[in-house]
Amino acid sequence: MNIYVGYDSRESSAYDVCKYSLEQNTTHDIKITPLMLTQLRQAGTYTRPHDVKSSTEFTFSRFLVPYLQQHTGWAMFCDCDFVWLDDVSKLFKCCDDRYAVMVVKHDYTPKETVKMDGVTQEQYPRKNWSSMVLWNCDHQANQCVTPDLVNSQTGMFLHRFMWLEDHQIGEISHEWNWLTDWYDESTDGTPRALHFTLGGPWFEQHKHNKYSEVWNEYHHRYTQENNS
């Protein structure tokens, strides 16, 4: 199972915990690759100029996954601000070759105007659909997803999956992309992967956000194991 996790130099601890939680909750073989902007630029794969509206360093590079996979097989992408609570192999079992991508189709309209470390909270249709994606990399409709497309198209085109027809976008249960400020366990079920959409406890101003104790526990365990 090939997994790509967005990496942001401002949130390196978030990436560490995301990766650790993926590894801790599965007994299956997984390969986790960080999408590091510096490496992608050095390789000449990512050439977009800096966009002031980009909330993370992987705002656009996430769409390089089919290319990085040589347009072969299935792969998953997720933002670094996830904590995985269940076995990701169960998610991969949802892969359906009829679809080019599979996502959680949130109907999400945040009330806040800022997120993370003061970054503007942009409002747009299909918001957060691209924060966790199962990519069918060799699907015919994804053959156009190349560095040329990723480096030239607008954020609207990419984040709304506008190269695809609606019927080519499959749906995953929201439990696998549980927006911590949006879903409620009393009405929406049980999270399998937490997504700290407004910023997680690795930021001082968000250290008491909902589910922060879960992230802190994984961070504590990760730190203990890697400093012993």
TORKOL-4160 file (C-alpha; in steps of 0.2 Angstrom, whole numbers, padded with zeros to 4 digits, m for minus):
228
<pt num="1" X="0000" Y="0000" Z="0000"/>
<pt num="2" X="0008" Y="0016" Z="m0006"/>
<pt num="3" X="0004" Y="0031" Z="0005"/>
<pt num="4" X="0009" Y="0049" Z="0002"/>
<pt num="5" X="0008" Y="0062" Z="0016"/>
<pt num="6" X="0009" Y="0080" Z="0014"/>
<pt num="7" X="0024" Y="0088" Z="0022"/>
<pt num="8" X="0025" Y="0106" Z="0028"/>
<pt num="9" X="0041" Y="0113" Z="0036"/>
<pt num="10" X="0030" Y="0122" Z="0049"/>
<pt num="11" X="0021" Y="0106" Z="0054"/>
<pt num="12" X="0035" Y="0093" Z="0054"/>
<pt num="13" X="0029" Y="0086" Z="0071"/>
<pt num="14" X="0011" Y="0084" Z="0063"/>
<pt num="15" X="0019" Y="0073" Z="0049"/>
<pt num="16" X="0029" Y="0063" Z="0061"/>
<pt num="17" X="0013" Y="0059" Z="0071"/>
<pt num="18" X="0003" Y="0056" Z="0056"/>
<pt num="19" X="0015" Y="0043" Z="0049"/>
<pt num="20" X="0017" Y="0035" Z="0066"/>
<pt num="21" X="m0001" Y="0033" Z="0068"/>
<pt num="22" X="m0003" Y="0025" Z="0051"/>
<pt num="23" X="0011" Y="0012" Z="0056"/>
<pt num="24" X="0004" Y="0009" Z="0073"/>
<pt num="25" X="m0013" Y="0004" Z="0067"/>
<pt num="26" X="m0009" Y="m0009" Z="0054"/>
<pt num="27" X="0001" Y="m0025" Z="0053"/>
<pt num="28" X="0001" Y="m0024" Z="0034"/>
<pt num="29" X="0016" Y="m0018" Z="0023"/>
<pt num="30" X="0014" Y="0001" Z="0020"/>
<pt num="31" X="0026" Y="0013" Z="0011"/>
<pt num="32" X="0024" Y="0031" Z="0017"/>
<pt num="33" X="0032" Y="0045" Z="0007"/>
<pt num="34" X="0032" Y="0063" Z="0012"/>
<pt num="35" X="0028" Y="0075" Z="m0001"/>
<pt num="36" X="0042" Y="0087" Z="0002"/>
<pt num="37" X="0042" Y="0103" Z="m0008"/>
<pt num="38" X="0061" Y="0106" Z="m0008"/>
<pt num="39" X="0064" Y="0089" Z="m0015"/>
<pt num="40" X="0050" Y="0090" Z="m0029"/>
<pt num="41" X="0057" Y="0107" Z="m0034"/>
<pt num="42" X="0075" Y="0101" Z="m0034"/>
<pt num="43" X="0069" Y="0086" Z="m0046"/>
<pt num="44" X="0061" Y="0099" Z="m0057"/>
<pt num="45" X="0044" Y="0090" Z="m0054"/>
<pt num="46" X="0036" Y="0105" Z="m0046"/>
<pt num="47" X="0039" Y="0122" Z="m0053"/>
<pt num="48" X="0024" Y="0132" Z="m0048"/>
<pt num="49" X="0028" Y="0149" Z="m0041"/>
<pt num="50" X="0023" Y="0152" Z="m0023"/>
<pt num="51" X="0005" Y="0156" Z="m0021"/>
<pt num="52" X="0000" Y="0167" Z="m0006"/>
<pt num="53" X="m0017" Y="0158" Z="m0005"/>
<pt num="54" X="m0008" Y="0141" Z="m0002"/>
<pt num="55" X="m0012" Y="0136" Z="0016"/>
<pt num="56" X="0002" Y="0122" Z="0016"/>
<pt num="57" X="0017" Y="0118" Z="0006"/>
<pt num="58" X="0008" Y="0103" Z="m0002"/>
<pt num="59" X="m0007" Y="0113" Z="m0007"/>
<pt num="60" X="m0004" Y="0108" Z="m0026"/>
<pt num="61" X="0009" Y="0095" Z="m0025"/>
<pt num="62" X="m0004" Y="0082" Z="m0018"/>
<pt num="63" X="m0010" Y="0081" Z="m0036"/>
<pt num="64" X="0007" Y="0073" Z="m0042"/>
<pt num="65" X="0003" Y="0057" Z="m0034"/>
<pt num="66" X="m0002" Y="0048" Z="m0050"/>
<pt num="67" X="0014" Y="0054" Z="m0059"/>
<pt num="68" X="0025" Y="0049" Z="m0044"/>
<pt num="69" X="0016" Y="0032" Z="m0045"/>
<pt num="70" X="0020" Y="0031" Z="m0064"/>
<pt num="71" X="0002" Y="0030" Z="m0067"/>
<pt num="72" X="0001" Y="0013" Z="m0059"/>
<pt num="73" X="m0010" Y="0005" Z="m0046"/>
<pt num="74" X="m0019" Y="0013" Z="m0031"/>
<pt num="75" X="m0011" Y="0025" Z="m0019"/>
<pt num="76" X="m0018" Y="0036" Z="m0005"/>
<pt num="77" X="m0014" Y="0054" Z="m0001"/>
<pt num="78" X="m0018" Y="0063" Z="0015"/>
<pt num="79" X="m0014" Y="0079" Z="0023"/>
<pt num="80" X="m0001" Y="0079" Z="0038"/>
<pt num="81" X="m0014" Y="0085" Z="0050"/>
<pt num="82" X="m0022" Y="0068" Z="0052"/>
<pt num="83" X="m0021" Y="0055" Z="0066"/>
<pt num="84" X="m0026" Y="0037" Z="0061"/>
<pt num="85" X="m0036" Y="0027" Z="0073"/>
<pt num="86" X="m0039" Y="0012" Z="0062"/>
<pt num="87" X="m0030" Y="0001" Z="0050"/>
<pt num="88" X="m0028" Y="0009" Z="0033"/>
<pt num="89" X="m0029" Y="m0007" Z="0025"/>
<pt num="90" X="m0047" Y="m0007" Z="0028"/>
<pt num="91" X="m0048" Y="0009" Z="0018"/>
<pt num="92" X="m0039" Y="0002" Z="0004"/>
<pt num="93" X="m0052" Y="m0012" Z="0003"/>
<pt num="94" X="m0064" Y="0001" Z="m0003"/>
<pt num="95" X="m0054" Y="0004" Z="m0019"/>
<pt num="96" X="m0066" Y="0002" Z="m0034"/>
<pt num="97" X="m0058" Y="0002" Z="m0051"/>
<pt num="98" X="m0074" Y="0011" Z="m0058"/>
<pt num="99" X="m0068" Y="0027" Z="m0051"/>
<pt num="100" X="m0053" Y="0038" Z="m0055"/>
<pt num="101" X="m0052" Y="0044" Z="m0037"/>
<pt num="102" X="m0062" Y="0041" Z="m0021"/>
<pt num="103" X="m0064" Y="0054" Z="m0008"/>
<pt num="104" X="m0075" Y="0059" Z="0007"/>
<pt num="105" X="m0088" Y="0071" Z="m0001"/>
<pt num="106" X="m0090" Y="0083" Z="0014"/>
<pt num="107" X="m0103" Y="0096" Z="0014"/>
<pt num="108" X="m0092" Y="0108" Z="0023"/>
<pt num="109" X="m0094" Y="0126" Z="0026"/>
<pt num="110" X="m0083" Y="0132" Z="0040"/>
<pt num="111" X="m0088" Y="0147" Z="0050"/>
<pt num="112" X="m0070" Y="0152" Z="0054"/>
<pt num="113" X="m0061" Y="0165" Z="0043"/>
<pt num="114" X="m0044" Y="0159" Z="0048"/>
<pt num="115" X="m0036" Y="0142" Z="0051"/>
<pt num="116" X="m0019" Y="0135" Z="0057"/>
<pt num="117" X="m0006" Y="0148" Z="0060"/>
<pt num="118" X="m0017" Y="0163" Z="0054"/>
<pt num="119" X="m0019" Y="0157" Z="0036"/>
<pt num="120" X="m0035" Y="0163" Z="0028"/>
<pt num="121" X="m0049" Y="0150" Z="0028"/>
<pt num="122" X="m0054" Y="0150" Z="0009"/>
<pt num="123" X="m0072" Y="0145" Z="0005"/>
<pt num="124" X="m0076" Y="0134" Z="m0011"/>
<pt num="125" X="m0086" Y="0120" Z="m0017"/>
<pt num="126" X="m0080" Y="0102" Z="m0013"/>
<pt num="127" X="m0069" Y="0109" Z="0001"/>
<pt num="128" X="m0058" Y="0096" Z="0010"/>
<pt num="129" X="m0062" Y="0083" Z="m0003"/>
<pt num="130" X="m0044" Y="0083" Z="m0008"/>
<pt num="131" X="m0037" Y="0082" Z="0009"/>
<pt num="132" X="m0038" Y="0063" Z="0008"/>
<pt num="133" X="m0039" Y="0054" Z="m0008"/>
<pt num="134" X="m0038" Y="0036" Z="m0014"/>
<pt num="135" X="m0030" Y="0038" Z="m0032"/>
<pt num="136" X="m0033" Y="0025" Z="m0045"/>
<pt num="137" X="m0017" Y="0030" Z="m0054"/>
<pt num="138" X="m0019" Y="0020" Z="m0070"/>
<pt num="139" X="m0037" Y="0025" Z="m0073"/>
<pt num="140" X="m0038" Y="0032" Z="m0090"/>
<pt num="141" X="m0045" Y="0049" Z="m0084"/>
<pt num="142" X="m0030" Y="0052" Z="m0073"/>
<pt num="143" X="m0017" Y="0050" Z="m0088"/>
<pt num="144" X="m0018" Y="0069" Z="m0090"/>
<pt num="145" X="m0013" Y="0072" Z="m0072"/>
<pt num="146" X="0005" Y="0076" Z="m0075"/>
<pt num="147" X="0018" Y="0089" Z="m0069"/>
<pt num="148" X="0013" Y="0100" Z="m0083"/>
<pt num="149" X="m0006" Y="0100" Z="m0078"/>
<pt num="150" X="m0001" Y="0102" Z="m0059"/>
<pt num="151" X="0011" Y="0116" Z="m0062"/>
<pt num="152" X="m0001" Y="0126" Z="m0074"/>
<pt num="153" X="m0019" Y="0123" Z="m0068"/>
<pt num="154" X="m0028" Y="0134" Z="m0055"/>
<pt num="155" X="m0032" Y="0128" Z="m0038"/>
<pt num="156" X="m0050" Y="0128" Z="m0042"/>
<pt num="157" X="m0047" Y="0116" Z="m0056"/>
<pt num="158" X="m0037" Y="0104" Z="m0046"/>
<pt num="159" X="m0046" Y="0104" Z="m0029"/>
<pt num="160" X="m0063" Y="0102" Z="m0037"/>
<pt num="161" X="m0056" Y="0087" Z="m0048"/>
<pt num="162" X="m0062" Y="0096" Z="m0064"/>
<pt num="163" X="m0053" Y="0085" Z="m0076"/>
<pt num="164" X="m0065" Y="0071" Z="m0070"/>
<pt num="165" X="m0084" Y="0068" Z="m0073"/>
<pt num="166" X="m0094" Y="0068" Z="m0057"/>
<pt num="167" X="m0097" Y="0049" Z="m0060"/>
<pt num="168" X="m0079" Y="0046" Z="m0060"/>
<pt num="169" X="m0077" Y="0052" Z="m0041"/>
<pt num="170" X="m0081" Y="0038" Z="m0029"/>
<pt num="171" X="m0087" Y="0041" Z="m0011"/>
<pt num="172" X="m0079" Y="0035" Z="0005"/>
<pt num="173" X="m0087" Y="0036" Z="0023"/>
<pt num="174" X="m0083" Y="0052" Z="0032"/>
<pt num="175" X="m0076" Y="0042" Z="0046"/>
<pt num="176" X="m0060" Y="0041" Z="0037"/>
<pt num="177" X="m0058" Y="0059" Z="0036"/>
<pt num="178" X="m0066" Y="0065" Z="0052"/>
<pt num="179" X="m0066" Y="0084" Z="0052"/>
<pt num="180" X="m0063" Y="0088" Z="0070"/>
<pt num="181" X="m0073" Y="0104" Z="0070"/>
<pt num="182" X="m0087" Y="0098" Z="0059"/>
<pt num="183" X="m0092" Y="0080" Z="0064"/>
<pt num="184" X="m0100" Y="0075" Z="0081"/>
<pt num="185" X="m0099" Y="0057" Z="0088"/>
<pt num="186" X="m0116" Y="0059" Z="0095"/>
<pt num="187" X="m0124" Y="0060" Z="0078"/>
<pt num="188" X="m0110" Y="0055" Z="0065"/>
<pt num="189" X="m0103" Y="0039" Z="0071"/>
<pt num="190" X="m0085" Y="0035" Z="0076"/>
<pt num="191" X="m0069" Y="0042" Z="0068"/>
<pt num="192" X="m0057" Y="0031" Z="0060"/>
<pt num="193" X="m0045" Y="0045" Z="0055"/>
<pt num="194" X="m0045" Y="0062" Z="0064"/>
<pt num="195" X="m0042" Y="0078" Z="0053"/>
<pt num="196" X="m0037" Y="0093" Z="0062"/>
<pt num="197" X="m0044" Y="0105" Z="0049"/>
<pt num="198" X="m0042" Y="0122" Z="0059"/>
<pt num="199" X="m0025" Y="0117" Z="0066"/>
<pt num="200" X="m0019" Y="0105" Z="0078"/>
<pt num="201" X="m0011" Y="0105" Z="0095"/>
<pt num="202" X="0007" Y="0107" Z="0087"/>
<pt num="203" X="0002" Y="0125" Z="0086"/>
<pt num="204" X="0001" Y="0135" Z="0102"/>
<pt num="205" X="m0015" Y="0143" Z="0098"/>
<pt num="206" X="m0024" Y="0126" Z="0095"/>
<pt num="207" X="m0016" Y="0116" Z="0109"/>
<pt num="208" X="m0033" Y="0114" Z="0117"/>
<pt num="209" X="m0043" Y="0110" Z="0101"/>
<pt num="210" X="m0055" Y="0095" Z="0101"/>
<pt num="211" X="m0046" Y="0078" Z="0101"/>
<pt num="212" X="m0030" Y="0087" Z="0106"/>
<pt num="213" X="m0027" Y="0073" Z="0119"/>
<pt num="214" X="m0027" Y="0060" Z="0106"/>
<pt num="215" X="m0014" Y="0069" Z="0095"/>
<pt num="216" X="m0004" Y="0072" Z="0111"/>
<pt num="217" X="m0004" Y="0054" Z="0116"/>
<pt num="218" X="0002" Y="0048" Z="0099"/>
<pt num="219" X="0015" Y="0062" Z="0100"/>
<pt num="220" X="0021" Y="0056" Z="0117"/>
<pt num="221" X="0023" Y="0038" Z="0111"/>
<pt num="222" X="0032" Y="0043" Z="0095"/>
<pt num="223" X="0044" Y="0054" Z="0105"/>
<pt num="224" X="0047" Y="0041" Z="0118"/>
<pt num="225" X="0051" Y="0027" Z="0105"/>
<pt num="226" X="0062" Y="0039" Z="0095"/>
<pt num="227" X="0072" Y="0046" Z="0109"/>
<pt num="228" X="0075" Y="0029" Z="0118"/>
